[in-house]
Every structure is written in C-alpha cells, then in structure tokens.
Amino acid sequence: MARRINALATWLHQLEADEVAAILVHRRDVADRFVRTLKDLATQLTDSDSVHASEDTLDQGALDLLGAIVAQGNAGTIDTVCSELRCSIGDFERAFGQLKERALAWPAGPKLIAVNSVRTNGAVRGQLTPRPKTPLRRKASAISPIVAAMSTVDGVARLLAHCEQDSFDARYTGGVATVEIRRVARALRVADGVLRLWLELAAEAQLVGVERARLLPTKQSDDWLDSQPGVRLAALVKAWQRMDWRPEPDQARAALRDYTGAAGLALRRTTLERFSAEQAFMDTDDLVADLVWSRPAVHDERATAAVISEMESLGLVAGGALTPLGVAVREDGDIDGAAADLMPPAAEKAAFQTDMTAVVNGLPSPALSSTLNLVADLEDNDAARVWRLSAGSVRRALDTGLSADEVLWQLAAVSEAPLPQVIEYQVQDVARRHGHLTVSEVTSCVRAEDPALLQEIAKSKRLASLRLRFLAPTVLASARPMTETLAALRRAGYAPTGVDAGEKSIVERVERQRASARGERRPDRWWRTELDDLELTQLAIRLVEQERPTVGRGTPRASAARLLRDQNVFLRDEEVMLLASALVSGDRVEIGYASGPRKIDTYVILPTKHLEGVLTAECEDGSTREFDIGHVRKVAIPA
C-alpha cells in the first residue's frame, strides 16, 4: 500500500492545479478530511471506502478497463490492455479518462497503475463492454397519470381497511413474510409486487405499524383517510422519496425490513433524473439498458424496470416523460401543489341502485364516506367503491338516535338521483320494528309492550342459550350479559335496542385498534459541510503551489511546511506557507506572539532558523530572539 501511495503522490506532483481540482470534484469525500499535502491527498485517495464509493460512479466500460489493469499486475501498457479488451484507442482513452479524473488509475511512464480495486478484484470480462444504443425519444404528449395515481391512493386505502378488518400478520423479528404477502395479495386481488409497494408506501408514510405481531393502521392513517385525494397522493410521493429498500422481483423478500447497504435511494433518484418533461422515451427498455451500463453498481435490469413501474403508479411518469408532479419531485418543488393539481376532487355523490347498493366512482370525500359507512357496509373496494344497505346497517344508523326520515334525508343529500323506493321501504320497515324490544343489563332483561311478542321469544329454540324466563308479562330475564343477549336476538331476526340504567339508548361503537408508527427515516447528516466547487479549486491550488519552487534563495520543502503545521494548530494553511517561504527567501514577516495569558505581542522578524519547534529570527531592533512555534498566533506580510 505504501508503494502505491508513493506512486500516486508522484503522479499528483506532475499535475496542474486544475487537474487536481477535477479529481477533488469527483472525489469530494477526501476533501472532507484534513488534507495538507499531495502525499496526504494520495493517502486519502487510496482509502478502501473512498475507492469503493468512487468505483460505484463508473460505467461498465471503465470498470472493464480497471479490471484489466489490475489483472495485469500494474505492469501492463496501453497496447497490452487494448489487446486484452479488444478495444480501440478511442474507447480506451474514454474509459481511462474516467479512471484518471477519479485517481483510480494513472500512467507511470509506459505502465498503467491502478488503486487497490474493491469491485473488480482483477476480474476481466474479455472485452470492453460497448455502450448500448442511445434510447430514442420523441416530443412528450399530454398523457394523464390520474388513473394510475388514483389506483395507488385507493390501493393503500384498501390495504388500511384490510389491516383493520382482517389479520395481516407480521414477524416478531420485524418484517412481513412472503407467504403473508401472497395471501393478502390474493384477498385484495392484486399482484404480489403491487401489494408490496402499497405496504412499503404505507409504512414509510406512517400509515401502518406493527402491534403484537400484527399490522394495524396508525392514528396518522385516520387523518390521511379524511384528507383530499391530492393530499393523500402527496404523502405517498414523499414517502417514496425516502424508501431505501431495493426492489428485487426475482427474489422472495420479506417486506418492511431495513436491509444494510441497500441502494434503493440512489436507484430511484438516478432513474428519475433521466426523465424529462419535454422529451419522452419511446421504449423504456432501452433506457433500462443504458442505465445498467452507465451505473452498473446501482442499476440492474429488473430492479430498474420495477422502479419505473413505481414512478408510473404514483403519477410521476406517464408515456415515457415526467409529469408536473414528477418535475416537482426531481427539482424539489411544490409536491403538495402538483399533487393537488393532478388529482380530481373527491366524489361528493353516490349512485344508489335498486339492489340496495351505493356506487362511488373515484375517491369518496370524507363526508360521503362517513354517511355511507353509517348506513351501509363497504362491500367492494376495487375500481369503484360499493356500499350495501341491509337491515343491520340501517339499524346501526337508527341506534345513533336518527329517525327514519333523518336517515333518508342524509342519503338523499349524497345521492346523484332520487333514492330508489326499495331503499326507502327498507329504512322505513326497519324503523317500524326498531326499538320494539329493549334490553336492560341485569344480566340482563328483555322488555316489550306486547306480551305476545315475549311469549314468542321465550319459546324460540334459537334463543335457548339465553335461558330466558318471565319476570313479568312484559319482562324477560336473560342469563347472558346485555351484549350477548342483543347479538342473539339480532341473529334470530329481531331488532332490539339496548338501553342503560338511565333508560338511554346505547350506541354501539367498535373501538379502533391502532399501532404506533415506526418513525420517519432521517437523512444521514455529515459531521462537516461538503466543500463547494470554488473551495475545492482553492484547495487544489494550495496543494499544488505549496510544493513548487518559489522565487528567492531556495525552495521550501514540503517536510518543512508539514513540521510547521504539526507544531502549531492555530495558524491557517496560508499563514504556515507564508512563514515557510520567509524561512527560505529571507523576507520579513509580521507575527503575533502569545507572550502571556491573553497577551499577544506583535513583532516584525526575519526568520533565520527553524529547529525542534523553535524559530530563531532577527527583530527590527537588531536583536536575535527565539520564538516557540506553538505560541505564534498570526503571520502576515508587514504593512
């Protein structure tokens, strides 16, 4: 390793400042470290983690060339490498240019030398892989992504409903097994991959969580379901931006698991960046092949194709081009506004049918959902939502204290046309029988104004489990609690009403089970702000210029500058170089010297000797003094 670092440092000394700056631009991670000299830079450039990160940015041709150089033991030449890879000089120069500007390979005389490659390991493919044909484009046409986006938003809502009403088991160790994914996918009549996307979106958007090895909606899901379609879509799109799992269509993979090293974020980001709003790809298969060649460390055919399908299902891409929502995501724009403009407003009306159903095309508004959920049961949640009215659902509405007229008025208010007579008859018929029976909790009592009705109930074999007995001609005692007695009577075809000890009607409510969300994924924060292009250029100039000859009596050596830096932690690099140059050129400099606590004295000196951390210099008064380098606080050119 030391020999390779020295070889790289030797090559770096031959470069101009702009060439070193180009390397720093492509290897920004090394500029985050405390680089003082070109030797320090060479050490950081050969760090295995940095090399790995840089190799991940190479295209397939450059990786092939790097593998060939490593395989030839850093003793190959241009001719031997081109012969092994069967490539032209032009193809070689293009690929070798990528390696040089990243300092992954460089010339040393006629030989080609490479860093310790992490990805290639000396593997040679036998040829330099040519770039696939350029994907053809055409002018983008206005293709609406509303249907795909609405299907995804509605699909997540269907998933939440399933989690609340039916079981969706999760592992105690985390994640959801593939077998469970397939079972629920069959129940919701969708492909496994589609359900997996809905599940990951819901988890990332904090809409589902795991509670006692079962997936359940979270409290945030209630607000999400009550919001407008545009708000729902925006929440899912923002969740998609944070997803770091990598789609693997060929592998059975548990959902809701965090996989270390997954390149999902880079995969989604780089795929989205290739699309534009003005030009549409004629064949996304050609785009996939080009992405796989350009960034083989990030892309493969199936995963990239799956990501494009994700973007289409969320309305980010349609017809091979970016939608306004996709542009907002790519450019960090107003995602909420773009999603609101894309999605149509929620449906406010339903079509009531003679078969006792109510059909809603599109996504229902919160008010419409609330009304229909009160009076009917959700039966179908596919392309169109279907609610069905029944005696039980109407009775549930009457239990809240509504009269038959009030129920019919609420239904008429959300109906596209006059209500069918069959629905009016059903509501009025249930209302006539509603409340004829009242159940009190003694454990418990059944009361009625009609003694004959109680005689009929007491003789019913279907109610034998209640062990009913008369307390009075209009009162029956039940051996079971009130809730069980109510349920048994309703199964037998009656419509009793439960009342409490104060003779107030009891409205039955099913307590919603909610899980805790796992928390949003936060982006990693660097301990130090990344340098911009101007700062990288300034660093490159400083590294190159400080080790070149200067006008004067001699040339300051890099080792002297390093010693000064090691002996003083207060001076900036510019001040260190100024002091080092003065030692060689014999120029005077002005220094600020700490001679006591909170006391800085200023001297104009002519440095003459630097030894073991002590600077010997001539002062303006003609005297010779010694200064401890560690106490120097400032170095400047005299006024």
C-alpha positions, -999 to +999 in steps of 0.1 A: +000+000+000+028+024+009+044+019-025+011+026-043+005+057-022+040+070-032+034+062-068+001+081-067+017+110-049+044+112-076+018+113-103-002+140-085+030+162-083+030+162-121-005+176-124-016+212-127-039+227-102-070+224-125-063+187-129-061+182-091-093+202-087-110+179-112-100+149-090-113+166-059-147+173-077-151+136-084-138+125-050-154+151-027-153+127+002-115+131+005-118+169+006-139+165+038-107+153+055-078+174+068-056+173+037-024+192+040-001+180+012-004+160-020+010+130-001-019+133+023-042+135-006-027+103-021-032+085+012-069+095+013-075+087-024-063+051-017-087+046+013-108+015+005-141+031+015-134+061-007-122+039-036-154+018-033-176+049-034-158+062-064-159+029-083-197+030-079-198+060-102-180+043-131-197+029-162-193-006-173-166+002-199-144+020-172-149-010-148-138-034-175-106-013-181-099-010-144-102-048-140-078-054-169-052-030-154-054-048-120-053-082-137-021-073-154-005-066-121+000-029-128+026-038-153+005-035-185+007-009-211-019+007-234-011-018-261-014-049-239-046-037-222-062-028-256-052-062-269-068-080-240-100-060-241-102-059-279-109-022-279-098+008-300-076+036-287-106+059-287-126+036-265-095+031-242-090+069-238-126+075-230-127+048-203-092+057-190-102+094-187-129+084-162-103+065-142-077+093-142-102+120-132-111+099-102-074+089-095-084+053-097-057+046-124-028+067-138+002+063-161+037+058-147+059+060-178+046+034-202+029+014-174-006+017-162-011+016-124-044+013-105-055+016-069-065-015-049-098-021-066-127-031-044-152-040-072-132-056-099-108-079-079-088-084-111-117-099-130-116-095-168-147-097-190-127-105-221-137-073-238-146-037-231-184-036-230-197-012-256-224+013-247-259+002-257-277+022-283-289+056-272-326+055-261-348+071-287-370+100-277-399+119-291-417+150-281-437+144-250-475+143-254-501+151-227-509+117-211-528+119-179-515+098-150-547+102-130-559+067-133-526+051-121-522+076-093-558+072-081-554+034-082-524+036-059-540+060-035-571+038-034-550+007-031-533+020+001-568+028+015-579-007+007-548-020+025-556+000+056-592-013+056-579-049+053-554-043+082-583-031+104-609-056+095-588-087+089-555-101+101-522-091+084-495-109+104-460-096+109-430-113+123-419-107+159-384-101+145-397-075+121-410-075+085-438-094+068-432-128+054-435-135+017-462-161+024-483-135+041-478-110+013-491-136-012-521-144+010-532-108+014-525-101-023-549-128-033-575-114-009-572-079-024-569-093-059-536-076-068-501-089-078-476-095-051-453-067-063-482-042-062-492-051-027-456-049-016-453-013-029-486-003-012-473-018+021-439-001+019-455+032+010-480+029+039-452+021+063-429+049+051-458+074+053-465+063+089-499+049+080-494+013+093-474-001+122-468-034+139-486-041+172-483-076+188-471-092+155-500-077+135-501-049+111-526-022+121-534+013+109-519+041+129-535+073+142-520+092+113-539+070+089-572+084+102-561+119+092-548+106+059-581+089+050-600+120+059-580+142+036-585+151+000-570+128-028-542+153-036-531+154+000-531+116+001-510+113-031-485+139-019-479+120+013-473+088-006-449+105-031-429+120-002-427+085+014-415+071-020-386+096-019-374+082+014-377+045+006-342+029+007-351-007+000-341-021-034-368-039-054-358-075-061-385-090-083-366-123-087-362-129-050-387-138-023-381-109+001-399-100+033-414-065+033-409-038+059-373-047+066-343-024+066-315-040+046-280-027+052-263-014+021-295-013+000-290+012-029-327+020-032-323+057-027-296+060-054-315+037-077-347+057-075-330+091-077-308+083-107-337+067-126-359+097-120-332+121-131-330+105-166-366+115-174-376+149-187-410+167-192-402+178-228-389+146-243-405+111-239-386+078-242-401+057-270-390+025-253-382+023-216-364-010-221-337+010-240-335+034-211-331+005-186-302-010-207-285+024-208-288+029-171-274-005-163-244+002-185-239+038-171-241+028-134-238-010-130-231-006-093-266+009-088-288-005-116-298-039-128-325-046-154-352-059-132-348-035-103-346-005-126-377-016-145-395-021-112-386+015-101-400+028-134-433+010-127-433+026-092-430+060-107-458+053-132-481+041-105-475+073-084-481+096-114-445+108-116-440+094-151-466+089-179-460+079-215-422+079-210-420+115-198-422+134-165-455+147-153-457+180-135-457+160-103-425+142-114-409+175-122-417+188-087-401+157-071-370+159-093-364+196-087-375+197-050-405+218-060-440+221-046-451+185-044-483+193-024-494+218-051-486+195-080-504+165-064-535+187-057-535+199-094-532+163-106-558+145-086-595+153-092-616+164-062-631+137-041-666+125-051-694+141-032-722+119-046-731+082-049-753+063-073-779+043-053-791+012-071-823-009-067-802-038-055-796-019-022-761-008-032-744+027-035-717+030-060-690+058-059-667+063-089-634+077-079-623+085-043-652+095-020-649+126+001-647+122+039-683+134+043-696+109+017-676+081+033-689+090+068-725+090+056-723+057+037-703+040+065-730+049+089-759+035+069-743+008+048-714-017+048-684-014+024-687-044+001-663-037-028-632-015-028-618-021-062-620+003-092-653+017-079-664+016-042-696-002-035-716+000-002-746-023+005-775-013+027-790-040+049-814-043+078-784-045+101-767-014+087-799+006+088-805-005+124-770+007+132-778+042+119-811+042+139-792+032+171-774+066+169-807+083+176-816+092+140-852+087+128-861+071+096-868+105+080-834+118+091-816+087+076-834+091+043-826+128+043-789+121+047-789+095+020-808+118-004-783+146+002-754+124-011-774+107-039-769+116-076-806+110-083-838+104-062-835+074-039-849+041-052-882+032-035-867-001-023-842+018-002-870+040+013-890+009+021-861-009+038-853+021+060-890+026+070-895-011+076-865-014+100-876+019+117-911+004+124-896-026+142-867-007+157-870-002+195-899-025+200-876-045+222-854-030+249-826-049+267-816-039+302-784-051+319-794-071+350-776-098+333-799-089+315-837-082+309-857-082+277-888-059+278-917-054+254-950-037+254-965-067+236-967-098+259-973-120+228-940-110+214-922-120+246-941-153+246-928-159+210-892-151+220-893-173+252-904-203+231-877-198+204-853-227+203-827-204+187-826-184+219-823-214+243-787-204+252-801-172+269-822-193+293-850-167+292-876-166+319-905-142+327-902-116+354-935-100+343-958-103+313-937-076+296-903-085+311-880-115+304-848-122+323-817-134+304-788-154+319-763-138+295-749-102+295-767-075+276-742-075+246-746-113+242-784-111+245-786-083+219-765-103+195-785-135+199-818-116+194-805-099+162-793-133+149-828-146+154-842-118+132-853-093+158-842-056+161-839-049+198-824-017+213-800-016+242-806+009+270-785+017+300-797+021+336-809+056+329-831+043+301-809+060+275-802+042+242-767+027+239-750+034+207-726+005+198-691+016+188-663-007+178-631+005+193-605+010+167-572-007+172-542+015+162-505+007+161-476+031+166-458+043+135-421+034+132-410+070+127-397+087+096-364+079+082-340+108+086-312+115+061-277+110+073-260+142+083-223+147+077-202+159+106-187+185+082-203+205+054-192+194+020-169+218+001-183+235-029-165+237-063-148+270-055-135+257-022-123+225-039-104+246-066-088+267-038-077+236-020-062+222-052-043+254-059-029+255-024-018+218-025+000+223-058+016+257-053+029+250-018+052+223-032+065+242-062+097+263-064+093+299-053+114+329-063+142+336-037+173+319-023+159+284-023+129+261-024+108+254+007+105+217+012+071+200+019+085+184+050+093+218+065+057+230+059+044+198+075+066+204+105+053+239+110+017+226+107+023+198+132+038+223+157+011+249+155-027+243+155-037+279+154-023+291+121-042+288+088-026+270+059-019+303+042+000+316+072+020+284+075+031+287+039+040+324+043+062+316+073+078+286+054+085+308+024+101+335+046+124+309+061+138+302+026+135+335+008+148+357+037+117+380+036+105+398+067+071+388+082+049+401+109+039+377+137+015+378+166+032+360+196+014+349+228+038+360+255+014+355+284-022+348+293-044+369+270-014+389+258-004+390+222+028+409+211+035+419+175+070+415+160+084+421+125+111+395+121+135+379+096+134+342+102+169+326+101+165+291+116+138+266+125+148+237+147+128+214+171+098+237+173+118+269+179+121+297+154+152+318+155+148+353+140+162+388+138+140+416+151+137+451+139+159+464+168+188+442+156+184+417+183+181+379+178+153+361+195+139+326+197+101+321+194+082+289+203+063+279+171+033+268+192+029+303+206+026+320+172-009+332+166-007+352+134+016+355+104+012+383+079+031+405+054+044+436+071+024+468+063 
